[in-house]
Amino acid sequence: MPTWTLHTADALTALTQLPTGSVNATITDPPYNSGGRTANDRTGSARDKYVSGDAKHQLPDFAGESRDQRGYLAWMTLVLTQCLRATATGGPLLLFTDWRQLPVNSDALQAAGWVWRGIVPWNKPIARPSKGGFRRSCEYILWATNGPVDAAANPIYLPGLFTASQPRGNKRHHITQKPDELMAELVRICVPGGTVLDPFAGSGATGVAALRAGRQFIGMELTDRYAEVARTRLDAA
């Protein structure tokens, strides 16, 4: 039976406690720190950035949305360096990002020592329109590995494009929660029976998908309220 561990802790602090090579894949959705061009932007809440004014839910804010670009690059490089150390040779990294932070996240993963393999678009059918321009229908998943791809250990063929909408109503547990059907596909990148690491666990979407797919899970979440939600969901899974 798959097992899980969730630390209510800062990711960078908790990651240093993991043994080297102890996980088989890192799949994570970090706080993007998008739109932080000015001090005022950086001190705004996550709700201000990511929740539309007509939203019906009252989901709480989450930590980590106040860094400028240089601070974010340095911090994310440190986090991904620890993820690389904890991930077994050949293990993959899947890192969510939006368009604004795609360049800095790709820089951070390469500076940390990961081998960048590609970008997988995630198309969101329900997305904000943009007057005078294009609908912002995509986020992106950066794919990297700790050294060569170990295809023999996990001979899968995954799509290069996904389409899924974020959960709505009482299925929505986090401001930036990812769809269950999307996560169910992504966790297949981890070898069967292996351990998936998510240093930014949020409401536990990565962990729930990992457990349902027969993988083990280790997560970290700094915000107390979301850590409680994640534990409830992981127990149920």
ZANU-309960 format. One line per 8 residues: number of its first residue (from 1); their letters; for each residue x, y, z of N, C-alpha, C. Coordinates in Angstrom, 1 decimal, padded with zeros to 4 digits. Atoms other than C-alpha are relative to their C-alpha. Layout:
BEGIN
NUM	A	X,Y,Z,X,Y,Z,X,Y,Z  ... $
***
This chain:
BEGIN
1	MPTWTLHT	000.9,-001.2,000.0,000.0,000.0,000.0,000.9,001.2,000.0  -000.9,-001.2,000.0,001.5,003.4,-000.9,-000.1,000.8,001.3  -000.1,-000.8,-001.2,002.6,005.6,001.9,000.3,001.5,-000.3  -000.2,-001.4,000.2,002.9,009.4,002.3,000.5,000.6,001.3  -000.5,-000.9,-001.0,004.6,012.0,004.4,-000.2,001.4,-000.4  000.2,-001.5,000.3,003.7,015.7,004.6,000.6,000.8,001.1  -000.7,-000.9,-001.0,006.0,018.2,006.4,-000.7,001.4,-000.1  000.5,-001.4,-000.1,004.4,021.5,007.5,001.3,000.8,000.3 $
9	ADALTALT	-001.3,-000.6,-000.2,007.6,023.4,006.9,000.4,000.7,-001.3  -000.6,-000.7,001.1,009.6,025.7,004.6,000.7,-001.0,-000.9  -000.6,001.0,000.9,010.6,023.7,001.5,001.5,-000.1,000.1  -001.4,000.0,000.1,014.2,024.7,001.5,000.6,-000.6,001.3  -000.5,000.6,-001.3,014.7,023.7,005.2,-000.3,-001.5,000.0  000.4,001.4,-000.1,012.8,020.4,004.9,000.8,-000.8,-001.1  -000.7,000.7,001.1,014.5,019.4,001.6,001.4,-000.4,000.4  -001.4,000.4,-000.5,018.0,019.4,003.3,000.0,-001.2,000.8 $
17	QLPTGSVN	000.0,001.2,-000.9,016.8,016.6,005.6,-000.3,-001.3,-000.8  000.2,001.2,000.8,016.0,014.2,002.7,001.3,-000.7,-000.3  -001.2,000.7,000.4,018.6,011.5,002.0,000.2,000.2,-001.5  -000.3,-000.1,001.4,020.4,011.8,-001.3,-000.5,-001.2,-000.8  000.6,001.0,000.9,018.7,009.9,-004.1,-001.1,-000.8,000.6  001.0,000.7,-000.7,015.8,009.0,-001.9,-001.4,000.0,-000.7  001.3,-000.1,000.7,013.0,010.0,-004.3,000.2,-000.3,-001.5  -000.1,000.4,001.4,012.3,009.0,-007.9,-000.5,001.0,-001.0 $
25	ATITDPPY	000.5,-001.1,000.9,010.6,012.1,-009.3,-000.4,001.2,000.8  000.5,-001.2,-000.6,010.0,015.7,-008.4,-001.0,000.6,-000.9  001.1,-000.7,000.8,006.7,017.2,-009.5,-000.6,001.1,000.9  000.4,-001.1,-000.9,005.8,020.6,-008.2,-000.5,001.2,-000.7  000.6,-001.2,000.5,003.9,023.8,-008.6,000.4,001.1,001.0  -000.5,-001.0,-001.0,005.9,026.6,-006.8,-000.8,001.2,-000.1  000.6,-001.3,000.1,004.5,030.0,-006.0,000.8,000.8,-001.1  -000.6,-000.6,001.2,005.2,031.8,-009.3,000.7,001.3,000.2 $
33	NSGGRTAN	-000.5,-001.4,-000.2,005.8,035.3,-007.9,-000.2,000.8,-001.3  000.3,-000.7,001.3,004.3,036.5,-011.2,-000.4,001.5,000.2  000.5,-001.4,000.0,003.8,040.2,-011.9,000.7,000.8,001.1  -000.7,-000.8,-001.1,006.3,041.4,-009.2,000.9,001.0,-000.5  -000.9,-001.0,000.6,007.7,044.3,-011.2,000.2,001.1,000.9  -000.2,-001.1,-001.0,007.2,046.8,-008.4,-000.2,-000.5,001.4  000.1,000.4,-001.4,007.3,046.8,-004.6,-001.5,-000.2,000.3  001.4,000.1,-000.2,003.5,047.3,-004.6,-000.5,-001.3,-000.5 $
41	DRTGSARD	000.4,001.3,000.5,003.0,044.3,-006.8,000.4,-001.2,000.9  -000.6,001.1,-000.8,005.2,042.1,-004.6,-000.6,-000.1,001.4  000.6,000.1,-001.3,003.4,043.0,-001.4,-001.5,-000.3,-000.1  001.4,000.4,000.1,-000.1,042.2,-002.8,-000.2,-001.5,000.4  000.3,001.4,-000.4,-001.8,038.9,-001.8,-000.1,-000.9,-001.2  000.2,000.9,001.1,-002.0,035.8,-003.9,-001.4,000.0,-000.5  001.3,-000.1,000.5,-005.7,036.2,-004.1,-000.2,001.2,-001.0  000.0,-001.1,000.9,-005.2,039.6,-005.7,000.5,-000.3,-001.4 $
49	KYVSGDAK	-000.6,000.4,001.3,-003.1,038.0,-008.4,-000.8,-001.0,-000.8  000.5,001.2,000.7,-004.9,034.8,-009.1,-001.5,-000.2,000.1  001.4,000.2,-000.2,-008.5,035.2,-008.1,-000.8,001.1,-000.6  000.8,-001.1,000.6,-011.0,037.1,-010.2,-001.0,000.6,001.0  000.9,-000.7,-001.0,-013.3,039.6,-008.5,-001.3,-000.6,000.2  001.3,000.6,-000.2,-016.4,037.6,-009.1,000.1,-001.5,000.5  -000.2,001.4,-000.5,-015.0,034.3,-007.6,-000.9,-000.2,001.2  001.0,000.3,-001.1,-017.5,032.6,-005.3,000.7,-000.6,001.2 $
57	HQLPDFAG	-000.7,000.7,-001.1,-014.9,030.8,-003.1,000.8,001.0,000.9  -000.7,-000.8,-000.9,-013.1,032.2,-000.1,001.3,-000.7,000.5  -001.2,000.7,-000.3,-009.9,030.1,-000.3,001.1,000.9,000.6  -001.1,-000.9,-000.7,-007.0,031.5,001.9,001.2,000.2,-001.0  -001.2,-000.3,000.7,-003.9,033.1,000.6,001.1,-001.1,000.3  -001.1,000.9,-000.3,-000.6,031.1,000.4,001.3,000.8,000.1  -001.2,-000.7,-000.2,002.9,032.1,001.3,000.9,-000.1,-001.2  -001.1,000.1,001.0,005.9,032.9,-001.0,-000.2,000.8,-001.2 $
65	ESRDQRGY	000.3,-000.7,001.2,004.4,035.4,-003.4,000.6,001.4,000.0  -000.5,-001.4,-000.1,006.6,038.5,-002.5,001.4,000.2,-000.5  -001.3,-000.1,000.5,009.9,037.9,-004.2,000.1,000.8,-001.3  -000.3,-000.6,001.3,011.4,040.1,-006.9,000.7,-001.1,-000.9  -000.5,001.0,000.9,012.9,038.4,-010.0,001.4,-000.6,000.4  -001.3,000.4,-000.4,016.5,038.3,-008.7,-000.1,-000.9,001.2  000.2,000.8,-001.2,015.4,037.0,-005.3,-000.6,-001.4,-000.4  000.7,001.2,000.3,013.1,034.4,-006.9,001.0,-001.0,-000.7 $
73	LAWMTLVL	-001.0,000.9,000.7,015.9,033.1,-009.2,001.0,-000.7,000.9  -000.9,000.5,-000.9,018.3,032.7,-006.4,-000.7,-001.1,000.9  000.8,000.9,-000.9,015.7,031.0,-004.1,-000.4,-001.3,-000.8  000.4,001.2,000.7,014.4,028.7,-006.8,001.1,-000.9,-000.4  -001.2,000.8,000.3,017.9,027.6,-007.8,000.4,-000.8,001.2  -000.4,000.8,-001.2,018.6,026.6,-004.2,-001.0,-001.1,000.2  001.0,001.1,-000.2,015.3,024.7,-003.9,000.2,-001.1,-001.0  -000.2,001.0,001.0,015.9,022.9,-007.2,001.3,-000.8,000.1 $
81	TQCLRATA	-001.3,000.7,-000.2,019.5,022.1,-006.3,-000.3,-001.1,001.1  000.4,001.0,-001.0,018.1,020.3,-003.2,-000.9,-001.1,-000.6  000.8,001.0,000.7,015.5,018.5,-005.3,000.8,-000.9,-000.8  -000.9,000.8,000.9,018.2,017.3,-007.7,000.8,-001.0,000.9  -000.8,000.8,-000.9,020.3,016.0,-004.8,-000.9,-001.2,000.5  000.9,001.0,-000.5,017.2,014.1,-003.4,-000.5,-001.0,-001.0  000.6,000.8,001.1,016.2,012.7,-006.8,001.0,-001.0,-000.5  -000.9,001.1,000.5,017.7,009.4,-008.0,000.5,000.4,-001.4 $
89	TGGPLLLF	-000.5,-000.2,001.3,019.9,009.5,-011.1,-001.0,-000.5,-001.1  000.9,000.4,001.0,017.7,009.4,-014.2,-001.4,000.5,000.3  001.3,-000.5,-000.4,014.7,010.8,-012.2,-000.4,001.3,-000.6  000.5,-001.2,000.7,012.5,013.5,-013.8,-000.4,001.1,001.0  000.6,-001.2,-000.6,011.5,017.0,-012.7,-001.1,000.5,-000.9  001.1,-000.8,000.7,008.1,018.5,-013.7,-000.3,001.2,000.8  000.2,-001.2,-000.7,007.8,022.1,-012.8,-001.0,000.9,-000.7  001.0,-000.9,000.6,004.7,024.2,-013.4,000.5,001.5,000.0 $
97	TDWRQLPV	-000.3,-001.4,000.1,005.1,027.8,-014.5,-001.0,000.7,-000.9  000.8,-000.8,000.9,003.2,030.6,-016.2,000.9,000.7,-001.0  -000.8,-000.6,001.1,004.4,032.6,-019.2,001.0,001.0,000.5  -000.9,-001.0,-000.6,005.9,035.4,-017.1,001.3,-000.6,000.6  -001.1,000.6,-000.7,008.1,033.1,-015.1,000.7,-001.2,-000.7  -000.6,001.1,000.7,008.9,030.5,-017.7,001.5,000.2,-000.2  -001.4,-000.2,000.1,012.3,032.1,-018.5,000.8,-000.2,001.2  -000.8,000.1,-001.2,013.5,032.4,-014.9,-000.1,-001.4,000.6 $
105	NSDALQAA	000.0,001.4,-000.5,012.3,028.9,-014.0,000.8,-000.9,-000.8  -000.9,000.8,000.9,014.1,027.4,-017.0,001.5,000.3,000.4  -001.3,-000.3,-000.4,017.2,029.3,-015.9,000.4,-000.7,001.4  -000.2,000.6,-001.3,016.8,028.1,-012.3,000.3,-001.5,000.0  -000.2,001.5,000.0,016.5,024.4,-013.1,001.3,-000.4,-000.7  -001.3,000.3,000.6,019.5,024.5,-015.4,001.2,000.4,000.9  -001.0,-000.5,-001.0,021.6,026.5,-012.8,000.1,-001.1,001.1  000.0,001.0,-001.0,020.6,023.8,-010.3,000.6,-001.3,-000.4 $
113	GWVWRGIV	-000.7,001.2,000.5,022.1,021.1,-012.5,-000.9,-001.0,-000.7  000.9,000.9,000.8,019.0,019.5,-014.1,000.3,000.1,-001.5  -000.1,000.0,001.5,019.1,018.6,-017.8,-001.4,000.3,-000.5  001.3,-000.5,000.5,016.2,020.6,-019.4,-000.3,-000.8,-001.3  000.5,000.9,001.1,014.2,018.3,-021.8,-001.1,000.6,-000.8  001.1,-000.5,000.9,011.3,020.4,-023.0,-001.1,000.7,000.8  001.2,-000.7,-000.6,008.1,022.4,-022.3,-001.3,-000.7,-000.5  001.3,000.6,000.3,004.7,020.8,-022.1,-001.1,001.0,000.3 $
121	PWNKPIAR	001.0,-000.9,-000.2,001.8,023.2,-022.6,-001.2,-000.7,000.7  001.2,000.4,-000.6,-001.3,022.9,-020.4,-001.1,001.0,-000.4  001.1,-000.9,000.5,-004.4,024.3,-022.2,-001.2,000.0,001.0  001.1,-000.1,-001.0,-007.1,025.6,-019.8,-001.2,000.5,-000.8  001.2,-000.4,000.8,-010.5,025.7,-021.6,-000.7,001.2,000.7  000.7,-001.2,-000.7,-011.9,028.1,-018.9,001.2,000.9,000.5  -001.2,-000.9,-000.3,-009.4,031.0,-018.8,-000.5,001.4,-000.2  000.3,-001.4,000.1,-009.5,034.8,-018.5,000.2,000.5,-001.4 $
129	PSKGGFRR	-000.2,-000.6,001.3,-010.1,036.7,-021.7,001.0,001.2,000.2  -000.9,-001.1,000.0,-007.7,039.5,-022.6,-000.4,001.0,-001.1  000.6,-001.0,001.0,-009.3,042.6,-024.3,001.1,000.5,-000.9  -001.0,-000.5,000.9,-007.4,043.5,-027.4,001.1,-000.9,-000.3  -001.1,001.0,000.2,-005.3,040.4,-027.4,-000.5,-001.4,000.1  000.3,001.4,000.0,-005.2,036.7,-026.8,-000.4,-000.5,001.4  000.4,000.6,-001.3,-006.9,034.7,-024.1,001.2,-000.8,000.6  -001.2,000.7,-000.7,-004.4,033.4,-021.5,-000.5,-001.4,000.4 $
137	SCEYILWA	000.6,001.3,-000.2,-005.4,029.8,-021.9,001.1,-001.0,000.4  -001.0,001.0,-000.2,-002.0,028.2,-021.2,000.8,000.3,001.3  -001.1,000.0,-000.8,000.3,027.4,-018.4,000.9,-001.1,-000.5  -001.0,000.9,000.6,003.4,025.3,-018.9,000.7,-000.9,001.1  -000.7,001.0,-000.9,005.2,022.3,-017.4,001.4,-000.2,-000.6  -001.4,000.2,000.5,009.0,022.3,-017.7,000.4,-001.4,000.4  -000.4,001.4,-000.2,010.4,018.8,-018.0,001.6,000.0,000.0  -001.5,000.2,-000.1,014.0,018.0,-016.9,000.3,-001.3,000.7 $
145	TNGPVDAA	-000.5,001.3,-000.7,016.0,015.0,-015.6,001.3,000.2,000.7  -001.3,000.1,-000.7,018.8,014.2,-013.2,000.9,-000.9,-000.8  -000.8,000.8,000.9,021.1,013.1,-016.0,-000.8,-000.6,-001.1  000.7,000.6,001.2,020.1,010.8,-018.9,-001.4,-000.5,000.4  001.3,000.5,-000.1,016.5,009.8,-019.4,000.1,-001.5,000.2  000.0,001.4,-000.2,016.0,006.3,-017.9,-001.2,-000.7,-000.5  001.3,000.5,000.6,013.4,005.1,-020.4,-000.2,-001.5,000.3  000.2,001.4,-000.2,014.1,001.4,-019.7,-000.7,-000.3,001.3 $
153	ANPIYLPG	000.6,000.2,-001.3,013.0,001.8,-016.1,-001.5,000.4,000.0  001.4,-000.4,000.1,009.7,003.4,-017.1,-000.4,000.3,-001.5  000.2,-000.2,001.4,008.9,002.9,-020.8,-001.4,000.5,-000.4  001.3,-000.6,000.2,005.9,005.2,-021.1,000.1,001.0,-001.2  000.1,-001.0,001.1,004.7,007.5,-023.9,-001.1,001.0,000.5  000.9,-001.0,-000.5,003.1,010.7,-022.6,-000.3,001.1,-001.0  000.3,-001.1,001.0,001.4,013.5,-024.6,000.9,001.2,000.2  -000.8,-001.2,-000.1,003.2,016.7,-025.3,-000.9,001.2,000.2 $
161	LFTASQPR	001.0,-001.1,-000.2,000.0,018.8,-024.7,-001.1,-000.6,000.8  001.1,000.5,-000.9,-002.7,018.5,-022.0,-001.1,001.1,-000.1  001.1,-000.9,-000.2,-006.2,020.0,-021.8,-000.8,-000.4,001.2  000.8,000.3,-001.2,-008.0,020.2,-018.5,-000.3,001.3,000.7  000.5,-001.2,-000.7,-009.9,022.8,-016.4,000.3,-000.2,001.5  -000.1,000.0,-001.4,-009.2,023.7,-012.8,-001.3,-000.5,000.7  001.2,000.4,-000.8,-011.6,022.2,-010.2,-000.8,001.2,000.3  000.9,-001.1,-000.4,-014.6,024.2,-009.4,-001.0,-000.4,001.1 $
169	GNKRHHIT	001.0,000.3,-001.1,-017.2,024.4,-006.6,000.7,-000.6,001.2  -000.5,000.6,-001.2,-016.6,022.1,-003.6,001.2,-000.9,-000.3  -001.2,000.8,000.4,-013.8,020.3,-005.5,001.2,000.9,000.0  -001.2,-001.0,000.0,-011.6,023.5,-005.4,000.4,000.2,001.5  -000.5,000.0,-001.4,-009.4,023.3,-002.3,001.2,001.1,000.1  -001.1,-000.9,000.0,-006.6,025.8,-003.3,-000.2,001.0,-001.2  000.2,-001.0,001.0,-006.4,029.0,-005.3,000.6,-000.4,-001.3  -000.7,000.4,001.3,-004.0,027.5,-007.9,000.0,-001.5,-000.2 $
177	QKPDELMA	000.1,001.5,000.0,-005.1,023.9,-007.6,000.0,-000.5,-001.5  -000.1,000.6,001.3,-004.3,021.7,-010.6,-001.0,-001.1,-000.2  001.0,001.0,000.2,-006.8,019.3,-012.2,000.4,-001.4,000.3  -000.4,001.3,-000.4,-006.9,015.8,-010.9,000.3,-000.9,-001.2  -000.3,000.8,001.1,-007.0,014.3,-014.4,001.4,000.4,-000.6  -001.3,-000.4,000.5,-003.9,016.3,-015.4,001.1,-000.6,000.9  -001.0,000.6,-000.9,-002.0,015.2,-012.3,000.1,-001.5,-000.1  000.0,001.4,000.1,-003.0,011.6,-012.8,000.9,-000.4,-001.2 $
185	ELVRICVP	-000.9,000.3,001.2,-001.2,011.7,-016.2,001.4,000.3,000.4  -001.4,-000.4,-000.3,001.9,013.5,-014.9,000.7,-000.9,000.9  -000.7,000.9,-001.0,002.6,011.2,-012.0,000.5,-001.3,-000.7  -000.5,001.2,000.7,003.1,008.4,-014.6,001.5,000.1,-000.4  -001.4,-000.2,000.3,006.5,010.0,-015.2,000.9,-000.7,001.0  -000.7,000.7,-001.1,007.6,008.4,-011.9,000.0,-001.5,-000.2  000.0,001.4,000.2,008.7,004.8,-012.1,-001.1,-000.7,000.9  001.0,000.7,-000.8,006.0,002.3,-010.8,000.6,-000.3,001.3 $
193	GGTVLDPF	-000.4,000.3,-001.3,006.2,002.0,-007.1,000.9,001.0,000.6  -001.0,-000.9,-000.5,008.6,004.9,-006.8,-000.6,001.1,000.9  000.4,-001.0,-000.9,008.4,008.0,-004.6,000.0,001.4,-000.7  000.1,-001.3,000.5,007.2,011.4,-005.8,000.2,001.1,001.0  -000.3,-001.1,-000.9,008.5,014.6,-004.1,-000.7,001.2,-000.5  000.6,-001.3,000.4,006.5,017.9,-004.1,000.3,000.9,001.2  -000.4,-000.9,-001.1,008.2,020.6,-002.0,-001.0,001.2,000.2  001.1,-001.0,-000.1,005.1,022.9,-002.6,-001.3,-000.7,-000.2 $
201	AGSGATGV	001.1,001.0,000.2,002.3,020.5,-001.9,-001.4,000.7,-000.1  001.3,-000.6,000.1,-000.5,023.0,-001.6,-001.1,-000.8,000.7  001.1,000.8,-000.5,-003.8,021.1,-001.1,000.2,-001.5,-000.3  -000.3,001.4,000.1,-002.1,017.8,-002.0,-000.3,-000.6,-001.3  000.4,000.6,001.3,-003.1,017.4,-005.7,001.1,-001.0,-000.5  -001.0,000.9,000.5,000.3,015.8,-006.6,000.0,-001.3,000.8  000.0,001.2,-000.9,000.2,013.5,-003.6,-001.2,-000.9,-000.2  001.2,000.8,000.2,-003.3,012.4,-004.2,000.1,-000.9,-001.3 $
209	AALRAGRQ	-000.2,000.7,001.3,-002.5,011.5,-007.8,001.0,-001.1,000.1  -001.1,001.0,-000.2,000.7,009.7,-006.8,-000.5,-001.2,000.8  000.6,001.2,-000.8,-001.1,007.5,-004.2,-000.9,-000.8,-000.8  001.0,000.8,000.9,-003.9,006.6,-006.6,000.7,-000.8,-001.1  -000.7,000.7,001.0,-001.3,005.6,-009.1,001.0,-001.0,000.5  -000.8,001.0,-000.6,000.5,003.3,-006.6,001.4,000.5,000.2  -001.3,-000.6,-000.3,003.4,005.7,-006.0,000.0,000.5,001.5  -000.1,-000.6,-001.3,004.7,006.9,-002.6,000.1,001.5,-000.2 $
217	FIGMELTD	000.0,-001.5,000.1,004.6,010.6,-001.8,000.7,000.6,001.3  -000.6,-000.9,-001.0,006.7,013.1,000.2,-000.3,001.4,-000.4  000.3,-001.4,000.3,005.5,016.7,000.4,000.4,000.9,001.1  -000.2,-001.1,-001.0,006.2,020.0,002.1,-001.0,001.1,-000.3  000.9,-001.1,000.2,003.7,022.8,002.6,000.2,001.0,001.2  -000.3,-001.0,-001.0,004.4,026.1,004.5,-001.3,000.5,000.7  001.3,-000.6,-000.5,000.8,027.4,004.9,-000.8,-001.1,000.8  000.6,000.9,-000.9,-000.8,025.7,007.9,-001.4,-000.5,-000.5 $
225	RYAEVART	001.4,000.4,000.4,-004.4,025.7,006.5,000.1,-000.9,-001.2  000.0,000.9,001.2,-003.4,024.1,003.2,000.7,-001.3,000.4  -000.5,001.3,-000.5,-001.3,021.5,005.0,-001.0,-000.9,000.6  001.1,000.8,-000.6,-004.4,020.5,007.0,-000.9,-000.6,-001.1  000.8,000.4,001.1,-006.4,020.3,003.8,000.7,-001.2,-000.8  -000.8,001.1,000.7,-003.6,018.2,002.1,-000.1,-001.3,000.8  000.0,001.3,-000.8,-003.5,015.7,005.0,-001.3,-000.7,-000.1  001.3,000.6,000.1,-007.2,015.2,004.8,-000.2,-000.7,-001.3 $
233	RLDAA	000.1,000.5,001.3,-007.1,014.6,001.1,000.9,-001.3,-000.2  -000.9,001.1,000.2,-004.1,012.3,001.3,-000.5,-001.2,000.8  000.7,001.1,-000.8,-005.8,010.2,004.1,-001.1,-000.6,-000.8  001.1,000.6,000.8,-008.8,009.8,001.8,000.5,-000.8,-001.2  -000.6,000.6,001.2,-006.6,008.8,-001.1,000.6,-001.4,000.3 $
***
